[in-house]
């Protein structure tokens, strides 16, 4: 079950919006596909991220995956635990292993994102392909 | 599951890291049925194999095996493979899955000898049981005299009630066995082996860990460290190049390289800054691109990020500081001795 309070992207990121701050991470589906995560590369606080553009990478033993921001804005925080404990992304992708926090600039950017139910249907459909 | 050499294969079961560590500390079971098998028999079987491979087949005794390369005239490999000798006129090759048809056609094309070559891949399933506890586990399901079966020797044996060929060979850098047997029994042998190994912590292992294990042991992978353009000396495989055995495909070029050296060399590196140098990434010295990574990944047992690459021979010194271009950034690495990992005696 995917948390209801989050919104989801086609690239398997999630975002939780609290007032003007969006907390962004990767979904359980993404961490399963990647396997054991060993390395995370994130922007710095103060950097700008742009909707639908890559802001970093998550690496597992076997693969590198770009991570795409659902929104445009300034990075206000990055998760301090991921540099030393990247495996947290496998253990708690929707909670403790959030990646970055971004200040929203355009609320319209989150309108086209998927709900938990939509996202579950989306990955079921992808699996069937 | 992914497509690999024409087969559907599992990348991982429980996870690459867990599987890798299981093989290094306990044991792992690999389904390697995708590998190809080619039989060479006849009065001149030895002569044919001597001509098309780099290693000295004449040194093999009955039931002994050797690692070798099937050769192109330009000194590069058609494939790397194992040759098992049953008798002077009877041999079985184990070749890479993706190269099976290519290897078979190549041997047939050069068969001007009194020998018969058959592609018998469909007659064999193959499981690899690898790790320090491999012998302990196998002893429960086979009456073969395992302590007497030395590294790179094989025998006819019954395992899990099925008759086949049992070889003390492997691609992980650990002690272990590879069992070749009829495909109709594969499910039965797989399940029985996993069951027998449960108390020892035997795990099924997929392609992902197969790759990280062989990389730590610095074993080449055809298509990465080996291809039709790379000679055996460039690839650090001079040790399977027996120039004195007589004429063989590629010998002229190899003899020249043995005398004059090579322009490029395979080296091992480990990352010294945060980052993973992966397959295909550029290798730099002093900001200039000098080569490419052929295989690179985290090494789960060693706890480092390692890789193999070709660089010009003048840069191939252990200890040299290099950089790997990781998505546009030059990240520091250092050339190290190979293999990265050697199992404790």
Interface residues (C-beta under 8 A of the other chain):
Chain A: X35 X36 X38 X39 X57 X59 X60 X61 X62 X64
Chain B: X11 X12 X15 X16 X17 X18 X208 X211 X212 X274 X275 X276 X278 X297 X298 X300 X327
